[in-house]
Amino acid sequence: MATRKLVIAGGGTAGWMTALLAKRALGQAVEVELVESDQIGIVGVGEATIPPIQTFNRYVGLDERELLRETHGTIKLAIRFEGWKRRGESYYHTFGAPGASMGFCTFQNYLARANRLGDPGTIWDYDLNYLCCEAGTFNKIATSDPILDMPYAYHFDAALYGRYLRRLAEGAGVRRVEGEIRQVVLGPDSGHVRTLQLASGVEIQGDVFVDCTGLRGLLLQQALGVGYEDWSHWIPSDRAIAVQSESAGTLVPYTRSIAHAKGWQWQIPLTHRTGNGIVYSSQFMKDDEAMDTLLANLPAAAIAEPRLIRFRTGRTTKQWHGNVIAIGLSSGFLEPLESTSIHLIQSAAVRLMRLFPHDGISPAAVERFNEESKQEFETIRDFIILHYHANERDDSPFWQHLRTMPIPDRLQQKIDLFRESGNIFNDAQDIFRDSSWVQVMMGQGIVPGDYHPAADSLPDAELRLRLGQLYAAKRKPLPQMLPHREFLKRYVGA
């Protein structure tokens, strides 16, 4: 039977991203209807993004200036990790690719050889994103030179982003229905979702349903009984407290991730306020202590009531089952350490459009969707575990437990390979490429014991010359950079 109607259960960022993308991709071929209730709140703490958000925004027709203006957005060049290796130490995971292509092997191998020759430089010395983070500056550079590429993402108010998407989606033809879902009715023969019954008595029928009901998992988990794979033995955090504070003054172009004795705190700078939160495990810290830690470490006065969020790290065993696809928190939860929440919404929505059923649901398409989703979740999971596991802190049982716990085999192999040879291998659905893994590995103290033999292909003098030229080239654009707030003022307007 031809797919004529797509029904999205739930709004927020997940619902409206999916709705707008579906309307842009499918046009008039498929009716798109979204059901949400103003009485049901959203988690709404995914205020930091990663660079692929630009691809989504361009495709659905968002104007960057308008986006920043509508959401009080700022530029994000990196995440600064403070105290994750040891107390008092910090490093950046930037969106840039430190260095440049110099031959067969990756840049860190040439730098490792230079270090053995006495050069004290680090990969961040050759990273334009890092240099701008340290200076608190940003600007758009009119150049095609890949050495000066400066990938960036955004910080924005997630609730305002959802409203902005809603306005565009409704303008494109998405129909919104206000109401609370009281019952999910299944077909007696197919077992597929047939109808959503609302508290008002209205019934919503559809051919394909997207579950964007958040942590409740109303359709996929509750109605269809799809199981949940618990990863709390690797990532024990199960609570977060979020609160907004006044703007901290200087506007930095990065997210701060600050490790405490029993958890970690985020700080996300917007033009009008700062988003804050603490992530922790109830096994190691009580809610009252977490609240006190968060409030004692705010950059400015709180301007809202703190919100407690309970979660269980993991993923649904299947993200697509029957005629239901879970997108957003209904498909799983990975804490916001690397700002992946909105990207997982984006990638799932894109994947659905790529495999969208035309004349009946294809089992092969469902299988492909689920396999790609599984791999993507697992590689992000491993990247998050790396930050926790590779620590040298000795100030609490929390960090000692994380350092000594068994970790997934694939992650252990990745660490061993890098420690022994300086090499990184990429998994098919891994959204984090070589430079990301290298920065976090080295930032957390995992130093390669060797380098690739191709790095010996350059004579000593030529290697030093090339590194010197690259060092200077990365700094050449710095005089063009503006203080972050000044850039936004000029680019977006008051």
Secondary structure per residue as TSV (DSSP state, phi and psi in degrees):
chain	resnum	aa	ss	phi	psi
A	1	M	-	360.0	132.5
A	2	A	B	-64.3	143.1
A	3	T	-	-82.7	113.5
A	4	R	-	-109.4	-25.1
A	5	K	E	-139.8	128.8
A	6	L	E	-107.4	125.5
A	7	V	E	-113.3	128.1
A	8	I	E	-109.6	120.0
A	9	A	E	-95.3	107.1
A	10	G	-	109.2	146.1
A	11	G	-	-107.1	-122.5
A	12	G	H	63.5	-166.5
A	13	T	H	-61.4	-44.1
A	14	A	H	-63.5	-48.2
A	15	G	H	-64.6	-46.1
A	16	W	H	-78.0	-29.9
A	17	M	H	-62.2	-46.3
A	18	T	H	-64.4	-43.0
A	19	A	H	-63.2	-46.5
A	20	L	H	-66.8	-42.2
A	21	L	H	-62.7	-43.0
A	22	A	H	-61.1	-41.4
A	23	K	H	-68.3	-39.9
A	24	R	H	-65.7	-39.2
A	25	A	H	-80.1	-39.3
A	26	L	H	-99.9	-16.0
A	27	G	G	58.6	-135.4
A	28	Q	G	-86.5	-1.7
A	29	A	G	-68.7	-28.4
A	30	V	S	-132.9	131.2
A	31	E	E	-75.5	136.1
A	32	V	E	-119.4	122.8
A	33	E	E	-128.1	135.3
A	34	L	E	-120.9	131.3
A	35	V	E	-111.4	124.3
A	36	E	E	-149.4	160.6
A	37	S	-	-120.8	131.0
A	38	D	T	-66.4	-15.2
A	39	Q	T	-82.6	-12.9
A	40	I	S	-104.4	121.4
A	41	G	-	-75.5	167.7
A	42	I	-	-115.4	157.3
A	43	V	-	-62.8	-52.4
A	44	G	-	61.7	27.5
A	45	V	-	-107.0	3.2
A	46	G	-	-79.4	72.6
A	47	E	-	-97.4	-1.5
A	48	A	B	-119.6	144.3
A	49	T	-	-127.7	179.6
A	50	I	-	-123.8	162.8
A	51	P	T	-53.6	-30.9
A	52	P	T	-59.8	-13.9
A	53	I	H	-58.3	-28.5
A	54	Q	H	-64.5	-37.8
A	55	T	H	-63.2	-44.9
A	56	F	H	-61.3	-48.7
A	57	N	H	-59.5	-41.5
A	58	R	H	-65.1	-42.9
A	59	Y	H	-63.6	-41.5
A	60	V	H	-84.7	-3.1
A	61	G	T	94.0	23.3
A	62	L	-	-78.2	139.0
A	63	D	-	-91.7	128.2
A	64	E	H	-61.5	-43.4
A	65	R	H	-61.7	-43.7
A	66	E	H	-65.6	-41.3
A	67	L	H	-56.4	-50.9
A	68	L	H	-62.7	-38.5
A	69	R	H	-69.8	-44.8
A	70	E	H	-68.7	-27.5
A	71	T	H	-111.9	8.5
A	72	H	T	55.4	39.2
A	73	G	-	-78.0	158.5
A	74	T	E	-133.2	172.1
A	75	I	E	-89.6	140.4
A	76	K	E	-122.0	118.2
A	77	L	-	-101.6	-17.6
A	78	A	E	-172.2	175.8
A	79	I	E	-118.3	132.3
A	80	R	E	-99.1	118.2
A	81	F	E	-96.7	116.7
A	82	E	E	-113.5	118.4
A	83	G	S	80.2	12.2
A	84	W	S	-78.4	-35.7
A	85	K	S	-82.0	-59.2
A	86	R	S	-139.9	158.3
A	87	R	T	-61.8	137.0
A	88	G	T	88.0	-5.6
A	89	E	-	-111.1	152.9
A	90	S	E	-146.8	161.7
A	91	Y	E	-154.6	166.0
A	92	Y	E	-110.1	140.4
A	93	H	E	-104.6	102.8
A	94	T	E	-95.3	165.2
A	95	F	S	-84.9	-6.0
A	96	G	S	-80.1	169.5
A	97	A	-	-108.2	101.3
A	98	P	-	-55.5	140.2
A	99	G	S	81.9	-142.4
A	100	A	-	-164.7	164.1
A	101	S	-	-69.1	126.2
A	102	M	-	-125.2	3.7
A	103	G	S	158.5	-149.2
A	104	F	S	-68.9	-39.6
A	105	C	S	-100.9	169.5
A	106	T	-	-78.6	163.3
A	107	F	H	-56.9	-39.1
A	108	Q	H	-62.4	-23.0
A	109	N	H	-69.9	-40.8
A	110	Y	H	-66.8	-38.4
A	111	L	H	-68.1	-36.7
A	112	A	H	-61.7	-39.6
A	113	R	H	-66.4	-42.0
A	114	A	H	-62.0	-37.4
A	115	N	H	-60.3	-39.2
A	116	R	H	-67.3	-24.2
A	117	L	T	-85.0	-1.3
A	118	G	T	108.7	-1.1
A	119	D	-	-75.6	122.5
A	120	P	-	-85.6	4.9
A	121	G	-	-64.7	154.9
A	122	T	-	-114.2	168.8
A	123	I	G	-61.7	-29.3
A	124	W	G	-71.9	-21.6
A	125	D	G	-64.4	-17.0
A	126	Y	G	-115.6	33.0
A	127	D	-	-129.8	112.6
A	128	L	H	-65.3	-37.0
A	129	N	H	-57.5	-44.6
A	130	Y	H	-62.2	-45.5
A	131	L	H	-61.3	-38.5
A	132	C	H	-71.6	-36.1
A	133	C	H	-60.6	-45.3
A	134	E	H	-64.1	-32.6
A	135	A	H	-89.0	-12.2
A	136	G	T	70.9	32.4
A	137	T	E	-124.3	166.4
A	138	F	E	-164.7	152.0
A	139	N	-	-165.6	159.4
A	140	K	-	-87.2	130.2
A	141	I	-	-103.9	127.1
A	142	A	-	-84.9	84.8
A	143	T	-	-154.2	151.9
A	144	S	-	-106.1	5.9
A	145	D	-	-72.5	116.0
A	146	P	G	-62.0	-23.1
A	147	I	G	-62.4	-28.9
A	148	L	G	-100.0	12.8
A	149	D	-	-63.8	133.4
A	150	M	-	-133.4	79.8
A	151	P	-	-61.7	144.2
A	152	Y	-	-146.2	164.5
A	153	A	E	-131.0	-155.8
A	154	Y	E	-134.6	153.6
A	155	H	E	-104.5	137.2
A	156	F	-	-155.0	165.2
A	157	D	-	-73.6	113.4
A	158	A	H	-63.5	-37.0
A	159	A	H	-65.1	-41.1
A	160	L	H	-68.9	-34.4
A	161	Y	H	-62.8	-43.4
A	162	G	H	-61.0	-42.2
A	163	R	H	-66.1	-38.1
A	164	Y	H	-63.2	-45.8
A	165	L	H	-63.2	-39.5
A	166	R	H	-60.3	-45.1
A	167	R	H	-59.6	-43.3
A	168	L	H	-68.4	-39.8
A	169	A	H	-66.7	-44.3
A	170	E	H	-64.9	-35.2
A	171	G	H	-65.5	-27.4
A	172	A	H	-86.3	-7.4
A	173	G	T	116.9	3.3
A	174	V	-	-72.0	133.6
A	175	R	E	-97.4	126.7
A	176	R	E	-102.5	135.4
A	177	V	E	-118.7	123.8
A	178	E	E	-82.9	130.3
A	179	G	-	160.8	155.4
A	180	E	-	-97.0	132.0
A	181	I	E	-76.6	120.5
A	182	R	E	-100.2	-30.1
A	183	Q	E	-150.7	140.9
A	184	V	E	-107.9	114.4
A	185	V	E	-96.8	127.6
A	186	L	E	-100.9	150.2
A	187	G	-	-69.5	134.0
A	188	P	T	-64.7	-27.7
A	189	D	T	-96.0	-47.5
A	190	S	T	-80.2	-28.3
A	191	G	-	75.7	3.1
A	192	H	S	-82.0	159.7
A	193	V	E	-69.5	129.9
A	194	R	E	-108.1	-41.1
A	195	T	E	-147.1	144.3
A	196	L	E	-104.9	122.1
A	197	Q	E	-98.7	124.2
A	198	L	E	-93.7	161.6
A	199	A	T	-59.9	-27.6
A	200	S	T	-75.6	-9.8
A	201	G	S	97.7	-12.3
A	202	V	-	-66.8	140.8
A	203	E	E	-112.9	131.8
A	204	I	E	-111.6	116.3
A	205	Q	E	-102.3	153.9
A	206	G	-	-162.1	171.4
A	207	D	S	-97.4	-42.4
A	208	V	E	-127.0	137.5
A	209	F	E	-120.8	137.8
A	210	V	E	-110.3	125.8
A	211	D	E	-90.8	104.3
A	212	C	-	-117.6	39.1
A	213	T	-	-89.5	14.4
A	214	G	G	71.2	-149.2
A	215	L	G	-63.1	-17.7
A	216	R	G	-68.7	-32.9
A	217	G	-	53.8	51.7
A	218	L	I	-61.7	-39.6
A	219	L	I	-90.2	-59.2
A	220	L	I	-67.6	-49.3
A	221	Q	I	-84.1	-49.0
A	222	Q	I	-76.7	-49.4
A	223	A	I	-78.3	-43.0
A	224	L	T	-95.3	-9.0
A	225	G	-	72.7	23.1
A	226	V	-	-69.0	135.4
A	227	G	-	-77.5	174.8
A	228	Y	E	-129.3	130.2
A	229	E	E	-93.8	114.0
A	230	D	E	-87.6	126.3
A	231	W	-	-112.1	19.4
A	232	S	T	-67.3	-17.0
A	233	H	T	-72.6	-16.9
A	234	W	T	-104.0	-35.6
A	235	I	-	-128.1	90.9
A	236	P	-	-73.8	-10.4
A	237	S	-	-58.9	133.6
A	238	D	-	-139.2	8.2
A	239	R	E	-140.5	151.5
A	240	A	E	-144.0	146.6
A	241	I	E	-122.4	125.8
A	242	A	E	-115.6	142.3
A	243	V	E	-153.8	146.6
A	244	Q	E	-96.9	145.5
A	245	S	E	-130.3	167.2
A	246	E	E	-60.7	158.8
A	247	S	-	-58.9	139.7
A	248	A	-	-85.9	6.9
A	249	G	S	98.5	-103.5
A	250	T	S	-59.9	130.6
A	251	L	-	-99.2	105.8
A	252	V	-	-87.6	149.0
A	253	P	S	-92.5	42.5
A	254	Y	E	-155.9	159.6
A	255	T	E	-85.7	141.2
A	256	R	E	-101.0	131.9
A	257	S	E	-122.0	109.3
A	258	I	E	-112.3	115.3
A	259	A	E	-78.7	133.5
A	260	H	E	-112.2	-178.6
A	261	A	T	-62.8	-30.3
A	262	K	T	-132.2	23.1
A	263	G	E	169.5	-161.5
A	264	W	E	-145.2	157.7
A	265	Q	E	-122.6	139.2
A	266	W	E	-105.6	149.6
A	267	Q	E	-134.5	120.4
A	268	I	E	-121.2	112.2
A	269	P	E	-83.8	121.4
A	270	L	-	-107.1	172.3
A	271	T	S	-68.8	-27.2
A	272	H	S	-113.0	-10.6
A	273	R	E	-164.5	179.1
A	274	T	E	-122.2	132.7
A	275	G	E	-87.1	133.2
A	276	N	E	-132.9	154.8
A	277	G	E	-170.7	161.5
A	278	I	E	-126.6	136.8
A	279	V	E	-113.3	132.7
A	280	Y	E	-157.7	171.2
A	281	S	-	-108.1	130.7
A	282	S	T	-68.2	-13.2
A	283	Q	T	-69.8	-29.6
A	284	F	T	-112.9	-16.5
A	285	M	-	-148.8	134.7
A	286	K	-	-78.5	158.0
A	287	D	H	-58.9	-41.4
A	288	D	H	-63.2	-41.0
A	289	E	H	-66.8	-40.1
A	290	A	H	-63.0	-42.7
A	291	M	H	-60.5	-46.0
A	292	D	H	-62.6	-41.3
A	293	T	H	-62.9	-44.9
A	294	L	H	-63.2	-51.7
A	295	L	H	-65.8	-29.4
A	296	A	H	-75.5	-14.1
A	297	N	T	-120.2	22.6
A	298	L	-	-72.8	147.1
A	299	P	S	-75.5	-17.2
A	300	A	S	-159.8	-179.1
A	301	A	-	-64.9	140.5
A	302	A	B	-66.7	144.7
A	303	I	-	-123.8	11.5
A	304	A	S	-152.9	166.9
A	305	E	-	-77.8	133.7
A	306	P	-	-61.9	146.9
A	307	R	E	-118.9	129.6
A	308	L	E	-90.6	130.5
A	309	I	E	-122.5	122.6
A	310	R	E	-100.4	139.9
A	311	F	-	-151.6	168.8
A	312	R	-	-130.9	115.9
A	313	T	-	-66.0	131.2
A	314	G	E	155.4	-163.1
A	315	R	E	-149.5	157.9
A	316	T	E	-68.5	146.5
A	317	T	S	-64.5	-26.0
A	318	K	-	-137.9	140.0
A	319	Q	S	-95.6	-20.7
A	320	W	E	-125.6	121.9
A	321	H	E	-141.7	129.8
A	322	G	T	63.0	-123.5
A	323	N	T	-112.1	25.8
A	324	V	E	-120.5	131.5
A	325	I	E	-121.0	124.7
A	326	A	E	-89.1	129.0
A	327	I	-	-131.3	133.6
A	328	G	S	92.3	-151.2
A	329	L	G	-67.1	-17.3
A	330	S	G	-68.9	-15.4
A	331	S	G	-97.8	-10.3
A	332	G	E	151.6	169.7
A	333	F	E	-134.1	124.4
A	334	L	-	-124.1	125.7
A	335	E	-	-57.2	157.2
A	336	P	G	-80.4	29.4
A	337	L	G	-59.3	-39.6
A	338	E	G	-115.5	22.1
A	339	S	S	56.4	45.3
A	340	T	-	-100.8	-5.2
A	341	S	H	-59.7	-50.9
A	342	I	H	-69.4	-33.2
A	343	H	H	-65.0	-37.5
A	344	L	H	-64.7	-34.0
A	345	I	H	-63.1	-49.8
A	346	Q	H	-58.8	-49.7
A	347	S	H	-66.7	-36.9
A	348	A	H	-67.8	-41.3
A	349	A	H	-64.6	-42.1
A	350	V	H	-63.9	-42.6
A	351	R	H	-62.6	-40.4
A	352	L	H	-63.7	-43.0
A	353	M	H	-63.6	-37.1
A	354	R	H	-66.6	-32.8
A	355	L	T	-111.9	18.6
A	356	F	-	-62.0	133.5
A	357	P	-	-70.8	139.7
A	358	H	S	-103.2	-60.1
A	359	D	B	-123.3	73.1
A	360	G	S	94.1	154.6
A	361	I	-	-82.2	126.8
A	362	S	-	-88.1	121.3
A	363	P	H	-56.8	-34.5
A	364	A	H	-66.4	-38.7
A	365	A	H	-66.1	-41.1
A	366	V	H	-61.8	-44.4
A	367	E	H	-62.0	-42.5
A	368	R	H	-64.8	-44.6
A	369	F	H	-57.5	-47.8
A	370	N	H	-67.1	-37.1
A	371	E	H	-67.3	-44.6
A	372	E	H	-64.6	-40.7
A	373	S	H	-62.5	-43.6
A	374	K	H	-59.7	-48.5
A	375	Q	H	-62.7	-40.8
A	376	E	H	-64.3	-47.3
A	377	F	H	-59.4	-43.8
A	378	E	H	-67.9	-38.0
A	379	T	H	-71.0	-36.1
A	380	I	H	-66.3	-42.8
A	381	R	H	-53.9	-47.3
A	382	D	H	-63.9	-37.9
A	383	F	H	-64.6	-39.3
A	384	I	H	-67.5	-44.0
A	385	I	H	-58.0	-38.6
A	386	L	H	-53.0	-45.1
A	387	H	H	-59.8	-43.6
A	388	Y	H	-71.8	-46.6
A	389	H	H	-70.1	-41.5
A	390	A	S	-86.7	64.7
A	391	N	-	-120.2	156.3
A	392	E	-	-120.0	22.1
A	393	R	-	-77.9	143.8
A	394	D	-	-128.4	21.1
A	395	D	S	-97.5	-0.8
A	396	S	-	-162.5	154.1
A	397	P	H	-60.7	-27.2
A	398	F	H	-57.7	-53.9
A	399	W	H	-71.8	-33.7
A	400	Q	H	-65.6	-40.5
A	401	H	H	-60.9	-45.3
A	402	L	H	-66.3	-34.1
A	403	R	H	-71.1	-31.0
A	404	T	H	-103.1	-4.2
A	405	M	S	-72.7	150.5
A	406	P	-	-63.8	146.7
A	407	I	-	-124.5	164.7
A	408	P	-	-56.6	143.8
A	409	D	H	-57.1	-41.8
A	410	R	H	-62.2	-40.8
A	411	L	H	-67.2	-41.3
A	412	Q	H	-61.3	-41.3
A	413	Q	H	-62.8	-38.7
A	414	K	H	-64.5	-45.0
A	415	I	H	-63.7	-46.3
A	416	D	H	-61.0	-43.7
A	417	L	H	-63.0	-43.7
A	418	F	H	-68.2	-42.1
A	419	R	H	-63.2	-36.7
A	420	E	H	-83.2	-36.3
A	421	S	H	-131.6	-8.6
A	422	G	S	80.0	9.4
A	423	N	-	-95.2	148.0
A	424	I	-	-123.4	135.0
A	425	F	-	-113.0	146.1
A	426	N	-	-102.7	138.9
A	427	D	-	-90.8	154.9
A	428	A	T	-56.3	-43.7
A	429	Q	T	-102.9	15.6
A	430	D	-	-74.5	119.0
A	431	I	S	-78.2	-14.5
A	432	F	S	-99.8	122.2
A	433	R	-	-93.4	-171.3
A	434	D	H	-49.5	-50.1
A	435	S	H	-62.4	-34.2
A	436	S	H	-67.0	-48.9
A	437	W	H	-62.0	-41.3
A	438	V	H	-62.3	-45.4
A	439	Q	H	-63.0	-43.2
A	440	V	H	-73.1	-40.5
A	441	M	H	-55.8	-52.4
A	442	M	H	-72.0	-35.6
A	443	G	H	-62.9	-33.2
A	444	Q	T	-89.1	5.1
A	445	G	T	95.2	10.7
A	446	I	-	-89.6	105.6
A	447	V	-	-108.0	129.1
A	448	P	-	-62.3	139.7
A	449	G	S	-86.8	-8.9
A	450	D	-	-152.8	176.5
A	451	Y	-	-138.3	168.3
A	452	H	-	-70.1	139.1
A	453	P	G	-61.4	-21.0
A	454	A	G	-62.9	-23.7
A	455	A	G	-68.2	-16.2
A	456	D	G	-83.8	-0.5
A	457	S	G	-71.9	-21.0
A	458	L	S	-94.8	133.9
A	459	P	-	-59.2	155.5
A	460	D	H	-53.3	-47.4
A	461	A	H	-64.7	-40.1
A	462	E	H	-68.9	-38.0
A	463	L	H	-60.9	-45.5
A	464	R	H	-64.3	-38.6
A	465	L	H	-63.9	-46.7
A	466	R	H	-64.1	-42.1
A	467	L	H	-65.5	-38.1
A	468	G	H	-64.1	-41.6
A	469	Q	H	-65.5	-40.0
A	470	L	H	-67.6	-40.4
A	471	Y	H	-58.3	-44.3
A	472	A	H	-70.7	-38.9
A	473	A	H	-63.8	-38.4
A	474	K	H	-65.3	-25.9
A	475	R	H	-93.2	-11.2
A	476	K	T	-60.0	-38.1
A	477	P	T	-78.5	-8.2
A	478	L	G	-57.7	-37.5
A	479	P	G	-62.8	-20.9
A	480	Q	G	-80.9	-12.5
A	481	M	-	-76.4	151.8
A	482	L	E	-117.8	152.7
A	483	P	E	-52.3	141.8
A	484	H	H	-52.9	-47.6
A	485	R	H	-65.4	-36.1
A	486	E	H	-66.7	-41.1
A	487	F	H	-57.0	-49.0
A	488	L	H	-61.2	-40.2
A	489	K	H	-60.9	-44.4
A	490	R	H	-72.0	-38.6
A	491	Y	H	-80.0	-42.6
A	492	V	H	-96.5	-34.2
A	493	G	-	103.3	171.7
A	494	A	-	-63.3	360.0
